[in-house]
């Protein structure tokens, strides 16, 4: 709170005081009061007014300065009312009461929103589990009949359903995962088996290197992440997928690389953005722009880093970084 701003805000009060003082001078002059008495009265009035204004300014300045300091330091600005103490001056008390009331209203609104969101997410999860049963039955029927045309479309439907499930869970992933040592070789093998039919149909070769390491993660979520990367490779004409692990005392980096059509340089910084499809998604294959977005969300929740590198027409490489700490020992 600046003194100049305070004085400007009090300008009208000072104008009224000046007019009143002028009227007092006229009144004293009319009664032929001695000049010395007029000076003494004027000085007393000005000293009293200045002292009152200084006291009022100091107490307001202390409270408002602390209010602004707390606001600047907070990452979540809406928590300001929780850190604010009730002031002594009436104007500040009014503002304090307004802040407390708005905070209570916001908390009630957020609570209602969370309940609605939780109910909707639970419904989506239930719907996904229910719809997977008839889809799985249809896939089995197509397999028994040898109908690969319908089986491929059912597999795509199943992938989209799984995306919806993991997207619904990604906002609260910490409630649905267990972090423990997981073998990268085992996880990649399970992912490959899950996508075996399409890999064989597209004649895509797999190459692995140095995957005999363990990382701290959740196996189920990592299988989904690798499955998304593998689906992208198949979608964008890869004929070879290479996966290798780079293990150091500080971290383990999993490099997932394919020789597909690659990503244009201008699109590369945005591939993890929500609903971003880019040039490839518009011209080469139908894309929702959600796959890599969910991958990044899950990696963030699991504490993993994720990055991409690509040269259009040559390769695309997604790197997932698994951190280590003093409690984790490599066997």
C-alpha positions in Angstrom: 0.0 0.0 0.0 1.6 3.3 -1.2 1.2 6.5 0.7 0.6 8.4 -2.6 -2.3 6.1 -3.5 -3.7 6.4 0.0 -3.6 10.2 -0.2 -5.2 10.2 -3.6 -8.0 8.0 -2.3 -8.5 10.4 0.6 -8.5 13.5 -1.6 -12.2 14.2 -1.2 -11.9 14.0 2.6 -9.0 16.5 2.6 -11.1 18.8 0.4 -13.9 18.8 2.8 -11.5 19.4 5.7 -10.0 22.3 3.8 -13.4 23.9 3.2 -14.3 23.4 6.8 -11.1 25.0 8.0 -11.7 28.0 5.7 -15.2 28.4 7.2 -13.7 28.2 10.7 -11.2 31.0 9.8 -14.1 33.1 8.5 -16.0 32.5 11.7 -13.0 33.4 13.9 -12.3 36.5 11.9 -16.0 37.6 12.2 -15.7 37.5 16.0 -12.4 39.4 15.9 -10.4 36.5 17.4 -6.7 37.3 17.8 -4.4 36.2 15.0 -2.2 34.2 17.4 -5.3 32.2 18.5 -6.3 31.5 14.9 -2.7 30.2 14.2 -2.8 28.0 17.3 -6.2 26.6 16.5 -5.2 25.9 12.9 -2.0 24.2 13.9 -3.8 22.0 16.4 -6.4 21.0 13.8 -3.7 20.1 11.2 -1.6 18.2 13.7 -4.7 16.2 14.9 -5.8 15.4 11.4 -2.3 14.4 10.3 -1.8 12.2 13.3 -5.2 10.5 12.7 -4.4 10.0 9.0 -0.9 8.6 9.8 -2.4 6.1 12.4 -5.1 5.1 10.0 -2.6 4.6 7.1 -0.1 2.6 9.2 -2.7 0.1 10.4 -4.2 -0.4 7.0 -0.9 -0.6 5.3 0.4 -3.4 7.5 -2.7 -5.6 6.8 -3.0 -4.9 3.1 0.8 -5.4 2.5 0.7 -8.7 4.2 -2.4 -9.6 2.2 -0.6 -8.9 -1.1 2.6 -10.6 0.0 0.6 -13.8 0.9 -1.2 -13.6 -2.5 2.1 -13.4 -4.4 3.7 -16.3 -2.5 0.7 -18.6 -3.0 0.6 -21.0 -5.9 -3.1 -21.6 -5.4 -4.5 -18.1 -5.0 -7.8 -19.4 -3.8 -6.2 -20.4 -0.5 -5.6 -16.7 0.4 -8.6 -16.5 2.8 -7.2 -19.4 4.8 -4.0 -17.4 5.5 -5.6 -14.1 6.1 -6.0 -12.8 9.7 -9.0 -10.7 10.7 -7.9 -7.0 10.8 -8.8 -4.4 13.4 -10.2 -1.7 11.1 -13.8 -1.9 10.0 -13.1 -1.6 6.2 -10.7 -4.6 6.4 -13.2 -6.6 8.5 -15.8 -6.2 5.7 -13.3 -7.4 3.1 -12.3 -10.3 5.4 -16.0 -11.4 5.9 -16.5 -11.3 2.1 -13.4 -13.4 1.5 -14.5 -16.0 4.1 -18.0 -16.2 2.7 -16.8 -16.5 -0.9 -14.4 -19.2 0.2 -17.2 -21.2 1.9 -19.3 -20.9 -1.2 -16.4 -22.0 -3.4 -15.7 -25.0 -1.2 -19.4 -26.0 -1.4 -19.4 -25.6 -5.2 -16.1 -27.6 -5.5 -17.5 -30.4 -3.3 -20.6 -30.6 -5.4 -18.5 -30.7 -8.6 -16.2 -33.4 -7.2 -19.2 -35.5 -6.3 -20.7 -35.2 -9.8 -17.3 -35.9 -11.4 -16.7 -38.9 -9.2 -20.1 -40.3 -10.0 -19.6 -39.8 -13.7 -16.1 -41.4 -13.6 -17.5 -44.4 -11.7 -20.3 -44.7 -14.3 -17.7 -44.6 -17.2 -15.6 -47.2 -15.5 -18.7 -49.4 -15.0 -19.8 -48.9 -18.6 -16.4 -49.8 -19.9 -16.2 -53.0 -17.9 -19.7 -53.9 -19.1 -19.2 -53.1 -22.7 -15.9 -55.1 -22.8 -17.8 -58.4 -22.3 -19.9 -58.3 -25.5 -16.9 -56.9 -27.4 -14.7 -59.8 -26.2 -17.5 -62.3 -27.1 -17.7 -60.8 -30.7 -13.9 -61.0 -31.0 -14.0 -64.7 -30.0 -16.8 -65.4 -32.5 -14.8 -63.7 -35.3 -11.8 -65.7 -34.4 -13.7 -68.9 -34.5 -15.3 -68.0 -37.8 -12.0 -66.7 -39.2 -13.5 -63.3 -40.0 -10.5 -61.0 -39.8 -12.3 -58.0 -41.3 -14.7 -57.6 -38.4 -12.1 -58.7 -35.8 -9.9 -55.7 -36.8 -12.7 -53.3 -36.3 -13.6 -54.9 -32.9 -10.0 -54.6 -31.9 -10.1 -50.9 -32.7 -13.3 -50.5 -30.7 -11.7 -52.3 -27.8 -8.7 -49.9 -27.9 -11.0 -46.9 -27.9 -12.9 -48.3 -24.9 -9.6 -48.9 -23.1 -8.5 -45.3 -23.8 -11.7 -44.0 -22.3 -11.2 -46.1 -19.2 -7.6 -45.0 -18.7 -8.5 -41.4 -19.4 -11.2 -41.5 -16.8 -8.7 -42.9 -14.3 -5.8 -40.7 -15.2 -7.1 -37.8 -13.0 -7.0 -40.0 -10.0 -4.4 -42.5 -11.0 -2.7 -42.4 -7.6 -5.7 -44.4 -6.2 -5.3 -47.2 -8.7 -1.6 -48.1 -9.0 1.0 -49.9 -7.0 4.6 -48.8 -7.4 7.0 -51.7 -7.2 10.0 -53.2 -9.1 8.8 -54.2 -12.6 10.8 -56.0 -15.3 10.9 -54.1 -18.5 11.4 -57.3 -20.5 8.3 -58.8 -18.9 6.2 -55.7 -19.5 7.2 -55.4 -23.2 6.6 -59.1 -23.7 3.1 -58.8 -22.3 2.4 -55.7 -24.5 3.7 -57.6 -27.6 1.5 -60.6 -26.9 -1.5 -58.4 -26.4 -0.9 -56.9 -29.9 0.4 -60.0 -31.5 -2.3 -60.5 -34.1 -2.0 -57.0 -35.6 1.8 -57.1 -35.4 1.8 -60.3 -37.4 -0.8 -59.0 -39.8 1.2 -55.9 -40.6 4.5 -57.9 -40.6 6.2 -55.7 -38.1 9.4 -57.0 -36.6 10.3 -56.3 -32.9 13.9 -55.8 -31.6 14.8 -55.4 -28.0 18.1 -54.6 -26.3 19.1 -54.5 -22.6 15.6 -54.9 -21.3 16.7 -57.2 -18.5 16.4 -54.4 -15.9 13.8 -53.5 -13.3 12.2 -50.1 -12.8 9.9 -48.7 -10.1 6.5 -48.3 -11.7 3.1 -50.0 -12.0 3.1 -52.8 -14.5 -0.6 -52.4 -15.6 -0.2 -48.7 -16.4 3.1 -49.2 -18.1 1.6 -51.9 -20.4 -1.1 -49.5 -21.4 1.6 -46.8 -22.1 3.6 -49.1 -24.3 0.5 -50.4 -26.0 -0.4 -46.8 -27.0 3.1 -46.3 -28.4 2.9 -49.6 -30.3 -0.5 -48.7 -31.7 0.9 -45.4 -33.0 3.7 -47.3 -34.7 1.3 -49.6 -36.4 -1.0 -46.7 -37.3 1.7 -44.8 -39.0 3.2 -47.5 -41.2 6.1 -48.8 -39.1 7.7 -52.0 -40.3 10.2 -52.3 -37.4 9.9 -51.4 -33.7 13.1 -51.2 -31.6 13.0 -51.0 -27.8 16.1 -50.6 -25.6 16.9 -49.6 -22.1 19.7 -47.3 -21.0 20.4 -48.0 -17.3 22.6 -45.7 -15.1 22.9 -45.3 -11.3 20.6 -42.3 -11.4 17.9 -43.4 -13.8 16.7 -45.8 -16.4 15.6 -44.6 -19.8 13.4 -46.7 -22.1 13.7 -45.8 -25.8 10.8 -46.9 -28.0 11.7 -46.3 -31.6 9.9 -47.1 -34.9 10.7 -46.5 -38.6 7.3 -45.1 -39.5 6.5 -41.9 -41.3 7.8 -39.7 -38.5 6.5 -36.5 -37.2 6.8 -33.1 -38.9 9.2 -30.8 -37.0 6.5 -28.1 -36.4 4.2 -30.7 -34.8 6.7 -32.3 -32.5 6.4 -29.8 -29.6 2.6 -30.4 -29.5 2.2 -34.2 -29.8 1.5 -34.6 -26.1 -1.2 -31.8 -26.1 -4.8 -32.8 -25.6 -6.7 -33.5 -28.9 -3.7 -32.4 -31.0 -3.8 -34.5 -34.2 -1.2 -32.7 -36.3 -0.5 -33.2 -40.0 -0.2 -37.0 -39.8 -3.5 -37.3 -37.9 -5.4 -35.3 -40.6 -3.8 -36.8 -43.8 -2.6 -40.3 -43.0 -4.8 -41.8 -40.3 -7.8 -41.0 -38.2 -6.6 -39.7 -34.8 -8.3 -38.4 -31.7 -5.2 -36.8 -30.4 -5.8 -38.4 -27.0 -3.3 -41.3 -27.0 -0.1 -39.5 -26.3 -1.9 -37.0 -24.1 -3.0 -39.9 -21.8 0.5 -41.3 -22.0 2.0 -38.0 -20.7 -0.7 -37.8 -18.0 0.0 -41.3 -16.7 3.8 -40.8 -16.8 3.4 -37.6 -14.8 1.2 -39.4 -12.2 3.7 -42.2 -12.0 6.7 -39.8 -11.6 8.2 -40.7 -15.0 9.5 -38.3 -17.6 8.5 -38.6 -21.2 10.0 -37.0 -24.3 9.8 -37.4 -28.1 12.3 -37.1 -31.0 11.5 -37.6 -34.7 12.7 -37.0 -38.2 9.9 -37.0 -40.8 10.2 -40.0 -43.1 12.8 -41.7 -41.0 11.8 -42.5 -37.4 10.0 -41.6 -34.2 11.4 -42.2 -30.8 9.6 -41.9 -27.4 11.8 -41.9 -24.3 10.4 -42.7 -20.9 12.6 -41.9 -17.9 12.3 -43.9 -14.7 14.0 -42.3 -11.7 15.8 -44.0 -8.8 16.5 -43.2 -5.2 18.5 -44.5 -2.3 15.8 -47.0 -1.4 15.9 -48.7 -4.9 18.7 -51.2 -5.4 19.4 -52.8 -8.8 19.5 -56.6 -8.4 
